[in-house]
Amino acid sequence: MKNLFKIICLLAVAAGCTARSGWTAWEQTVIERSDSVMYVTVMPADSAILRATSRDLGPKELKSAELQTLLAKMYRTLTDPSQDGVGIAAPQVGINRRMVLVMRYDKPGRPIEPYLNIKIDSLWGQKNPGPEGCLSVPPYRGIVQRYPNIQISYLKPDGTPVTEQVDGYSAIIFQHECDHLDGILYIDRADTVYINKAWAAEREEFAYERPDWWK
């Protein structure tokens, strides 16, 4: 009976934390327990996360300290030599929320910027084939047809709503990352997929295992 009471108390505490911050217990675990370089979900082991549809951040999550921690850890993960990518979506670190970080090749200095509750409103122009890879599908590459022009809407970390047009390579990155939020991988759209031997050799240099606490 005492053990049952303890379990009920723990569940109540967890529910209270979730109610205050808006994050689920699993999301809080990922945010708090991840190292500064987070575990990146991969196929097929983490298909349940990578194939799920992500949901928007609510008012509580947008104002939470956890969001700032998550954004900082996603940034360090994306830029770490073990990953060294040009974009990352929240499902790739185990959290099914509509948030991505993208390197803006169309801006001076190519800054990496966060985009919350992001949606692609429209796409246009002649589709062009181009090479793509994904941190969650190593060590493969593929040729994917993408639109050169898009319009996106999103929130900045301070909650400011923005709508803007993006062109060129940055538009391609946004399409790739936003696909992640709908459970779509670039290999679903690729004309061809092949193993990149250089990337395979590079990944062998890094220890890459799930943390012990991962579900």
Secondary structure as GFF3:
##gff-version 3
##sequence-region A 1 215
A	DSSP	alpha_helix	2	21	.	.	.	ID=ss1
A	DSSP	alpha_helix	25	33	.	.	.	ID=ss2
A	DSSP	alpha_helix	47	50	.	.	.	ID=ss3
A	DSSP	alpha_helix	59	62	.	.	.	ID=ss4
A	DSSP	alpha_helix	65	79	.	.	.	ID=ss5
A	DSSP	beta_strand	87	89	.	.	.	ID=ss6
A	DSSP	three_ten_helix	90	93	.	.	.	ID=ss7
A	DSSP	beta_strand	99	103	.	.	.	ID=ss8
A	DSSP	beta_strand	112	124	.	.	.	ID=ss9
A	DSSP	beta_strand	128	133	.	.	.	ID=ss10
A	DSSP	beta_strand	140	146	.	.	.	ID=ss11
A	DSSP	beta_strand	149	155	.	.	.	ID=ss12
A	DSSP	beta_strand	161	167	.	.	.	ID=ss13
A	DSSP	alpha_helix	169	181	.	.	.	ID=ss14
A	DSSP	alpha_helix	186	189	.	.	.	ID=ss15
A	DSSP	beta_strand	190	195	.	.	.	ID=ss16
A	DSSP	alpha_helix	197	203	.	.	.	ID=ss17
###
